[in-house]
Amino acid sequence: MTAIIAACQKRHKQSHLVTDAAIYQNGSGVVAFGTKVSTVSHWPGALTTAGSAAASALFARELSQQFSTWDDMVENGERDLPELGKIVADYGLSHATVVLVGYSAKRGPESYTFQTTLTLPPGTTAEEAAASPYYQPPFALVKLPDVIMTPVCPPEMSIAAKYEGIDVEADPDVVAWSMHKVIEMQRHMPLPYGVGGIGGFAEIATVSERGVTTRVLHRWPEDKIGGPLRPKPTNWSRWHIENPKPKRGPALQVVK
């Protein structure tokens, strides 16, 4: 399982994408810890995938060559994104949900998603799905709200962590702190047997008009390669002491 959190800060003219680093292989547990974020500096933008981990780097390379700017990708994606289907077929990739964050010269920071395949609900035909107003075919670009996260934490975990949400109007370091808290919550969600955990380290990619930066947001040194990750419950009182919430910066003063 991959943890994904995206937040777009229009007031601060930047967007953020956070993922974990645990890479799984069926039957082998965690085989590595590594980046799941791929960047396209000349757009600027960044993307990650839930599902097929190999898709992220392959799609980033293809999209960076296919589209000269982020706006080019958004405006022409409906026509050109289905060409990525050839990569899916050639490499035998499994299903992936792709999340992209970027900076539009026209609209500022924003995020989108598309899926590489369509899995129909049991008992639903392709014709019935296509007739639904919520139907989205593979490689259809869908605009996302300013904040998204997957998996979504249950209410009892939000209460235990005293989760306050992600305020996109707050200072960027406060948003990064909130995203750190969310991935810590995601990491400790109960998971079905056989589903790999979230961990290794948390990485944040920040996209602005000037380009893309990435850094490690947090490391979990107790995580090891081999087998699933099953971290011990978080002591949230201690977590807040060790990870104090940044204070808002002083208000700008106008000098007359």
WOSUL-V900963 format. One record per backbone hydrogen bond with DSSP energy under -0.5 kcal/mol. NH is the residue of the N-H (numbers start at 1). CO is the residue of the C=O. Records with the same first field share a line. If there is no record, write none. Layout:
NH = CO ; CO
//
This chain:
4 = 150
5 = 18
6 = 148
7 = 16
8 = 146
9 = 7 ; 14
10 = 8
13 = 9 ; 10
14 = 9
15 = 207
16 = 7
17 = 205
18 = 5
19 = 203
20 = 3
21 = 199
22 = 199
23 = 32
24 = 22
25 = 29
28 = 25
29 = 25
30 = 227
31 = 23
32 = 23
34 = 21
38 = 47
40 = 45
43 = 40
44 = 40
45 = 40
46 = 101
47 = 38
48 = 99
50 = 97
52 = 50 ; 95
53 = 51
55 = 52
56 = 53
58 = 54
59 = 55
60 = 56
61 = 57
62 = 58
63 = 59
64 = 60
65 = 61
66 = 62
67 = 63
70 = 43
73 = 69
74 = 70
75 = 71
76 = 72
77 = 73
80 = 76
81 = 77
83 = 80
84 = 81
85 = 82
86 = 83
87 = 84
88 = 84
89 = 85
90 = 86
91 = 87
92 = 88 ; 89
93 = 88
97 = 50
98 = 96 ; 114
99 = 48
100 = 112
101 = 46
102 = 110
103 = 44
104 = 102 ; 108
108 = 104
110 = 102
112 = 100
113 = 142
114 = 98
116 = 96
119 = 117
120 = 118
124 = 121
129 = 125
130 = 126
131 = 127
132 = 128 ; 129
135 = 132
139 = 115
140 = 137
141 = 139
142 = 113
144 = 111
148 = 6
150 = 4
157 = 154
158 = 154
159 = 155
160 = 156
161 = 157
162 = 159
163 = 158
167 = 165
168 = 166
170 = 167
174 = 171
175 = 171
176 = 172
177 = 173
178 = 174
179 = 175
180 = 176
181 = 177
182 = 178
183 = 179
184 = 180
185 = 181
186 = 182
187 = 183
188 = 184 ; 185
189 = 186
195 = 192
196 = 194
201 = 199
202 = 218
203 = 19
204 = 215
205 = 17
206 = 213
207 = 15
208 = 211
209 = 13
211 = 208
213 = 206
215 = 204
217 = 202 ; 215
218 = 202
220 = 200
221 = 219
223 = 220
226 = 30
227 = 28
230 = 228
236 = 234
239 = 235
240 = 236
241 = 237
242 = 238
243 = 239
244 = 241
255 = 253
256 = 254
//
